[in-house]
């Protein structure tokens, strides 16, 4: 047997059984993971903003335009979070574009929300809070259903595979939601107060009865205005919030300053807008939610 034949045989055996049927481009890592859960091996997912990447500061590059142009399908998050990707896809002539948050009931920012930051005005979520994935039931009832419908529309031959993966993941998310409610249900009401540096957990708070206070608006990861910071510190003193949490994409100096001003304990790091890298604690959406749950329980439990 010739050496050339042996090498060719090894390469053949090492090759995947089949190539992905769809090349799907999306904006950020959390949405990318949801697409992979439903798409499985039939889908190649490309995230323009990868793990630990900040969508709020993303600026498209020429290479991003080429990537989007070659996509079979572009999946947007919506709710104003990734309008730059939407514009980019339309500018390069992509015709197959869907929105994962179709039919999600959006939350609006509370009165007095600080919109004084102008660093990221190209993200047009206005008065709508885009962080709907923080409620697991939004993901279960809307995100993955919309994703599955879009994949089936572009790849009808994969209907059975996409449907099976959708049902399997839906069960996983149903169990995850029940786990969150059971664990947080053990907390007394006076312990259900959380302080973070970035206003990204309103959906989680509304779904699971946790009161979140934040220094910076969800439209910016920059420093809050002096008035917003003073207002938050006053609220903390009035509500006697016991613990403050860092976020994986936020400046830790802000939380440390709040902690020094109020005497609250430091409770760990929550993942809000991006997954961790593969070797981190939040490499998938489910792992991210479980990590946040464990971090909250460790910080808030009596």
C-alpha positions as CSV (number, residue, x, y, z in Angstrom):
1,X,0.0,0.0,0.0
2,X,1.5,3.3,-1.1
3,X,2.3,6.1,1.4
4,X,0.2,8.5,-0.7
5,X,-2.8,6.1,-0.5
6,X,-2.5,5.8,3.3
7,X,-2.4,9.6,3.7
8,X,-5.5,10.0,1.6
9,X,-7.3,7.3,3.6
10,X,-6.4,9.0,6.9
11,X,-7.7,12.3,5.6
12,X,-10.9,10.7,4.4
13,X,-11.5,9.0,7.8
14,X,-10.8,12.3,9.6
15,X,-13.2,14.3,7.5
16,X,-16.7,15.1,8.9
17,X,-19.5,12.8,7.7
18,X,-21.2,15.7,6.0
19,X,-20.6,19.4,5.5
20,X,-22.9,21.9,7.2
21,X,-25.9,22.7,5.0
22,X,-26.3,26.3,6.1
23,X,-23.8,29.1,6.8
24,X,-25.5,31.3,9.4
25,X,-24.1,34.6,10.6
26,X,-25.2,36.3,13.8
27,X,-24.2,39.1,16.0
28,X,-23.0,37.8,19.4
29,X,-22.0,34.7,21.4
30,X,-25.3,34.1,23.3
31,X,-27.4,34.1,20.2
32,X,-24.7,32.0,18.4
33,X,-25.0,29.3,21.0
34,X,-28.8,29.1,20.7
35,X,-28.5,28.7,17.0
36,X,-26.0,25.9,17.4
37,X,-28.3,24.1,19.9
38,X,-31.0,24.0,17.3
39,X,-28.9,23.7,14.2
40,X,-26.6,21.0,15.3
41,X,-24.2,19.6,12.6
42,X,-26.3,20.9,9.7
43,X,-25.4,24.5,10.6
44,X,-22.1,26.5,10.6
45,X,-22.5,29.4,12.9
46,X,-20.3,32.5,12.6
47,X,-20.5,35.2,15.4
48,X,-19.2,38.6,14.5
49,X,-18.7,39.3,18.2
50,X,-17.3,36.2,20.0
51,X,-17.0,35.2,23.6
52,X,-16.3,38.0,26.1
53,X,-16.9,40.5,23.3
54,X,-18.9,43.6,23.8
55,X,-21.7,44.2,21.2
56,X,-22.1,47.7,22.5
57,X,-18.7,48.8,21.2
58,X,-18.7,46.7,17.9
59,X,-17.8,48.5,14.7
60,X,-18.1,46.4,11.4
61,X,-14.9,45.8,9.5
62,X,-14.5,45.1,5.8
63,X,-14.0,41.4,6.6
64,X,-17.4,41.4,8.4
65,X,-19.1,42.6,5.2
66,X,-17.5,39.8,3.3
67,X,-18.6,37.3,5.9
68,X,-22.2,38.5,5.9
69,X,-22.4,38.5,2.1
70,X,-21.4,34.9,2.0
71,X,-24.1,33.9,4.6
72,X,-27.1,31.6,3.7
73,X,-29.0,33.2,6.6
74,X,-28.4,36.1,8.9
75,X,-30.1,35.9,12.3
76,X,-30.5,39.1,14.2
77,X,-31.3,39.5,17.8
78,X,-33.6,42.5,17.4
79,X,-35.0,44.9,19.9
80,X,-32.5,47.4,18.7
81,X,-29.5,45.5,19.9
82,X,-27.7,44.7,16.6
83,X,-29.0,47.3,14.2
84,X,-25.5,47.6,12.7
85,X,-25.6,44.0,11.6
86,X,-29.1,44.5,10.1
87,X,-27.8,47.5,8.1
88,X,-24.7,45.7,7.0
89,X,-26.7,42.7,5.8
90,X,-29.1,44.9,3.8
91,X,-26.2,46.9,2.3
92,X,-24.4,43.7,0.9
93,X,-27.6,42.3,-0.5
94,X,-28.5,39.5,1.9
95,X,-32.1,38.6,1.4
96,X,-32.6,35.9,4.1
97,X,-32.7,37.8,7.4
98,X,-34.7,36.8,10.5
99,X,-35.1,38.2,14.0
100,X,-34.8,35.9,17.0
101,X,-36.9,38.0,19.3
102,X,-40.0,38.1,17.1
103,X,-43.1,38.0,19.4
104,X,-41.1,38.7,22.6
105,X,-42.9,41.2,24.8
106,X,-40.2,43.8,25.4
107,X,-39.6,45.6,28.7
108,X,-39.2,49.4,28.8
109,X,-36.6,51.1,30.9
110,X,-37.8,52.3,34.3
111,X,-38.4,56.0,34.8
112,X,-35.3,57.9,35.6
113,X,-33.1,55.6,33.6
114,X,-29.9,57.3,32.6
115,X,-29.5,57.8,28.9
116,X,-26.8,60.4,29.2
117,X,-24.2,58.3,27.3
118,X,-23.6,58.9,23.6
119,X,-20.7,56.6,23.0
120,X,-22.8,53.9,21.4
121,X,-25.7,55.8,19.7
122,X,-25.5,53.4,16.7
123,X,-27.3,50.8,18.9
124,X,-30.9,52.0,18.6
125,X,-32.7,50.2,21.4
126,X,-34.1,53.6,22.6
127,X,-36.4,53.0,25.5
128,X,-36.6,49.2,25.0
129,X,-34.5,46.9,27.0
130,X,-33.0,44.4,24.6
131,X,-31.7,41.8,27.2
132,X,-34.7,39.5,26.8
133,X,-32.6,36.4,27.0
134,X,-32.2,36.9,30.7
135,X,-35.7,35.4,31.1
136,X,-35.3,31.7,30.2
137,X,-38.9,31.4,29.1
138,X,-38.4,34.1,26.5
139,X,-35.7,31.9,25.0
140,X,-37.8,28.8,25.3
141,X,-41.0,30.2,23.9
142,X,-39.7,32.6,21.3
143,X,-36.0,32.7,20.5
144,X,-35.5,29.0,19.7
145,X,-38.9,28.6,18.0
146,X,-38.0,31.5,15.7
147,X,-34.6,30.1,15.0
148,X,-35.9,26.7,14.2
149,X,-38.5,28.2,11.8
150,X,-35.8,30.1,10.0
151,X,-33.5,27.1,9.6
152,X,-36.3,25.0,8.3
153,X,-37.3,27.6,5.8
154,X,-33.8,27.7,4.4
155,X,-33.1,24.0,4.7
156,X,-36.4,22.0,4.5
157,X,-34.5,18.7,4.3
158,X,-33.3,19.3,7.9
159,X,-36.8,19.7,9.3
160,X,-36.7,16.5,11.4
161,X,-33.3,17.2,12.8
162,X,-34.1,20.8,13.7
163,X,-37.5,19.8,15.2
164,X,-35.9,17.1,17.3
165,X,-33.2,19.4,18.6
166,X,-35.8,22.1,19.3
167,X,-37.9,19.8,21.4
168,X,-34.9,18.5,23.3
169,X,-33.5,22.0,24.0
170,X,-37.0,23.2,25.0
171,X,-37.1,20.4,27.7
172,X,-33.7,21.5,28.9
173,X,-34.8,25.1,29.2
174,X,-38.1,24.2,30.9
175,X,-36.1,22.3,33.6
176,X,-33.7,25.2,33.9
177,X,-36.5,27.7,34.5
178,X,-38.0,25.4,37.2
179,X,-34.6,25.1,38.8
180,X,-34.2,28.9,39.0
181,X,-37.6,29.3,40.5
182,X,-37.0,26.6,43.1
183,X,-33.6,27.8,44.2
184,X,-34.5,31.5,44.3
185,X,-37.8,30.7,46.0
186,X,-35.8,29.8,49.2
187,X,-34.6,33.4,49.5
188,X,-36.5,35.7,51.9
189,X,-38.0,38.8,50.3
190,X,-35.6,41.2,52.0
191,X,-32.6,39.3,50.5
192,X,-33.9,39.7,46.9
193,X,-31.9,42.9,46.2
194,X,-29.1,42.9,43.7
195,X,-26.7,45.7,42.6
196,X,-24.8,45.6,39.3
197,X,-22.8,48.0,37.3
198,X,-24.9,47.6,34.1
199,X,-28.7,47.5,33.7
200,X,-28.9,44.1,32.0
201,X,-31.0,42.0,34.3
202,X,-34.5,43.5,34.3
203,X,-36.0,40.5,32.5
204,X,-34.4,38.1,35.0
205,X,-35.7,40.3,37.8
206,X,-39.3,40.5,36.4
207,X,-39.4,36.7,35.8
208,X,-37.9,35.5,39.0
209,X,-38.9,38.3,41.5
210,X,-35.4,39.8,42.1
211,X,-34.9,43.5,42.5
212,X,-32.0,44.8,40.4
213,X,-30.4,48.2,40.7
214,X,-27.7,49.4,38.3
215,X,-25.4,52.3,37.9
216,X,-25.0,52.4,34.1
217,X,-27.7,52.2,31.5
218,X,-28.0,49.1,29.2
219,X,-27.0,51.3,26.3
220,X,-23.5,51.9,27.6
221,X,-20.8,50.1,29.4
222,X,-19.1,53.4,30.2
223,X,-19.1,55.3,33.5
224,X,-22.5,56.5,34.7
225,X,-23.1,60.2,35.1
226,X,-22.4,61.7,38.6
227,X,-26.1,62.2,39.1
228,X,-26.9,58.5,38.2
229,X,-24.2,57.2,40.5
230,X,-25.4,59.5,43.4
231,X,-28.9,58.3,42.8
232,X,-27.9,54.7,42.9
233,X,-25.9,55.1,46.1
234,X,-28.8,56.9,47.7
235,X,-31.1,54.0,46.7
236,X,-28.7,51.5,48.1
237,X,-28.6,53.2,51.5
238,X,-32.4,53.5,51.5
239,X,-33.0,49.8,50.6
240,X,-30.1,48.4,52.5
241,X,-29.0,46.2,49.6
242,X,-26.6,43.6,51.1
243,X,-24.4,42.7,48.1
244,X,-23.0,44.1,44.8
245,X,-22.0,42.0,41.8
246,X,-19.5,42.6,39.0
247,X,-20.3,41.8,35.4
248,X,-18.0,40.2,32.9
249,X,-17.9,43.1,30.5
250,X,-18.0,46.0,33.0
251,X,-15.3,48.1,34.7
252,X,-14.8,46.6,38.2
253,X,-13.7,49.9,39.6
254,X,-17.3,51.2,39.5
255,X,-18.6,48.4,41.7
256,X,-15.7,48.7,44.1
257,X,-16.5,52.4,44.5
258,X,-20.2,51.7,45.2
259,X,-19.1,49.0,47.6
260,X,-16.8,51.5,49.4
261,X,-19.6,54.1,49.6
262,X,-22.3,51.8,50.9
263,X,-20.6,49.0,52.7
264,X,-22.2,46.3,50.6
265,X,-20.4,43.0,50.1
266,X,-18.9,41.9,46.8
267,X,-20.8,38.9,45.5
268,X,-19.0,37.7,42.4
269,X,-19.2,38.0,38.7
270,X,-22.4,37.8,36.6
271,X,-22.5,37.2,32.8
272,X,-24.8,39.6,31.1
273,X,-24.1,40.3,27.4
274,X,-21.6,37.6,26.3
275,X,-20.6,34.1,27.0
276,X,-17.2,33.1,28.4
277,X,-14.6,31.3,26.4
278,X,-14.8,27.6,26.1
279,X,-12.7,27.0,29.3
280,X,-14.7,29.5,31.3
281,X,-17.8,29.1,33.6
282,X,-20.4,30.4,31.0
283,X,-19.4,28.8,27.7
284,X,-23.0,28.1,26.7
285,X,-26.3,29.9,27.4
286,X,-27.4,27.2,29.9
287,X,-24.0,27.3,31.6
288,X,-24.2,31.1,31.8
289,X,-27.7,31.0,33.4
290,X,-26.6,28.3,35.9
291,X,-23.4,30.2,36.7
292,X,-25.4,33.4,37.4
293,X,-27.9,31.5,39.5
294,X,-25.1,29.9,41.6
295,X,-23.4,33.3,42.0
296,X,-26.6,35.0,43.1
297,X,-27.4,32.3,45.6
298,X,-23.9,32.4,47.1
299,X,-24.2,36.2,47.4
300,X,-27.8,36.5,48.6
301,X,-28.5,33.4,50.7
302,X,-28.6,34.0,54.4
